[in-house]
Amino acid sequence: MFAYILKTLPPSANFVFYVLERKGPMARYRILDETNLPDRTLGYALDSLLKKGLVIRVSDGKDRRLRIYQIPSPIIVT
């Protein structure tokens, strides 16, 4: 089911999802380093993934100002 949803999202969102799936949870600055996407494109990709429920944003345990993006387990699609 979520494979269909990924097909409807922009390529940048698919790429970000793939990176998070392979490398695990990470902060936005690390996603920027891993993907080499422009900041604005990354923001759009993350917003698309968050709206579809394919990615969640949580606070870092060590630095509560830092937000970590991760794929929820299990994925709950709305």
C-alpha contacts under 8 A as a table, 3 or more apart, distances in Angstrom:
res1	aa1	res2	aa2	distance
1	M	4	Y	5.55
1	M	5	I	6.90
2	F	5	I	4.89
2	F	6	L	6.15
2	F	54	L	7.84
2	F	77	V	7.01
3	A	6	L	5.10
3	A	7	K	6.41
4	Y	7	K	5.18
4	Y	8	T	6.72
5	I	8	T	5.26
5	I	9	L	6.73
5	I	52	K	7.85
6	L	9	L	5.26
6	L	13	A	7.84
6	L	14	N	6.19
7	K	10	P	7.77
7	K	14	N	7.81
9	L	13	A	6.19
9	L	14	N	6.82
9	L	48	S	7.13
10	P	13	A	5.43
10	P	14	N	6.62
10	P	45	A	7.28
11	P	14	N	5.04
11	P	15	F	6.18
12	S	15	F	5.03
12	S	16	V	6.20
12	S	37	L	7.95
12	S	41	T	7.15
12	S	42	L	7.20
12	S	45	A	5.72
13	A	16	V	5.12
13	A	17	F	6.10
13	A	42	L	7.80
13	A	44	Y	7.84
13	A	45	A	4.23
13	A	46	L	6.62
13	A	48	S	6.83
13	A	49	L	6.50
14	N	17	F	5.10
14	N	18	Y	6.14
15	F	18	Y	5.03
15	F	19	V	6.24
15	F	35	T	7.75
16	V	19	V	5.10
16	V	20	L	6.20
16	V	31	I	7.50
16	V	35	T	7.22
16	V	42	L	7.83
16	V	45	A	7.08
16	V	46	L	7.57
17	F	20	L	5.18
17	F	21	E	5.99
17	F	49	L	7.73
17	F	54	L	7.91
17	F	55	V	7.72
17	F	71	I	7.78
18	Y	21	E	4.99
18	Y	22	R	6.13
19	V	22	R	5.19
19	V	23	K	5.78
19	V	24	G	7.58
19	V	31	I	7.85
19	V	34	E	7.63
19	V	35	T	7.64
20	L	23	K	5.29
20	L	24	G	4.88
20	L	25	P	5.98
20	L	26	M	7.35
20	L	69	Y	7.89
20	L	70	Q	6.37
20	L	71	I	6.84
21	E	24	G	5.72
21	E	71	I	6.90
24	G	70	Q	6.67
24	G	71	I	7.86
25	P	68	I	6.34
25	P	69	Y	5.55
25	P	70	Q	4.38
25	P	71	I	7.25
26	M	30	R	6.13
26	M	31	I	6.57
26	M	68	I	5.21
26	M	69	Y	5.55
26	M	70	Q	6.76
27	A	30	R	5.36
27	A	31	I	6.38
27	A	66	L	7.06
27	A	67	R	5.88
27	A	68	I	4.46
27	A	69	Y	6.02
28	R	31	I	5.01
28	R	32	L	6.22
28	R	67	R	7.29
28	R	68	I	6.99
28	R	69	Y	7.18
29	Y	32	L	5.03
29	Y	33	D	6.37
30	R	33	D	4.98
30	R	34	E	6.10
31	I	34	E	5.04
31	I	35	T	5.96
32	L	35	T	5.41
32	L	36	N	5.44
32	L	37	L	5.98
32	L	38	P	7.42
32	L	39	D	6.97
32	L	42	L	7.19
33	D	36	N	5.50
37	L	41	T	6.32
37	L	42	L	6.03
38	P	41	T	5.27
38	P	42	L	6.21
39	D	42	L	5.11
39	D	43	G	6.17
40	R	43	G	5.07
40	R	44	Y	6.34
41	T	44	Y	5.14
41	T	45	A	6.16
42	L	45	A	5.00
42	L	46	L	6.05
43	G	46	L	5.20
43	G	47	D	6.08
44	Y	47	D	5.13
44	Y	48	S	6.17
45	A	48	S	5.16
45	A	49	L	6.28
46	L	49	L	5.08
46	L	50	L	5.98
46	L	55	V	7.64
47	D	50	L	5.06
47	D	51	K	6.09
48	S	51	K	5.31
48	S	52	K	6.44
49	L	52	K	5.30
49	L	53	G	6.21
49	L	54	L	5.22
49	L	55	V	5.46
50	L	53	G	5.07
50	L	54	L	6.10
50	L	55	V	5.09
50	L	56	I	5.96
50	L	57	R	7.80
51	K	54	L	7.79
52	K	55	V	7.80
52	K	77	V	6.43
52	K	78	T	6.47
53	G	56	I	6.78
53	G	75	I	7.34
53	G	76	I	6.41
53	G	77	V	5.52
53	G	78	T	6.59
54	L	71	I	6.11
54	L	72	P	6.96
54	L	75	I	6.32
54	L	76	I	7.38
54	L	77	V	6.90
55	V	69	Y	6.51
55	V	70	Q	5.46
55	V	71	I	4.57
55	V	72	P	6.16
56	I	69	Y	5.71
56	I	70	Q	5.54
56	I	71	I	6.20
56	I	72	P	6.25
57	R	67	R	6.18
57	R	68	I	5.53
57	R	69	Y	4.64
57	R	70	Q	6.59
58	V	67	R	5.58
58	V	68	I	5.23
58	V	69	Y	6.54
58	V	70	Q	7.96
59	S	63	D	7.59
59	S	64	R	5.32
59	S	65	R	6.94
59	S	66	L	5.98
59	S	67	R	4.77
59	S	68	I	6.00
60	D	63	D	5.36
60	D	64	R	5.24
60	D	65	R	7.34
60	D	66	L	5.53
60	D	67	R	5.87
60	D	68	I	6.06
61	G	64	R	6.23
63	D	66	L	5.62
64	R	67	R	7.44
71	I	75	I	7.16
72	P	75	I	5.25
72	P	76	I	7.61
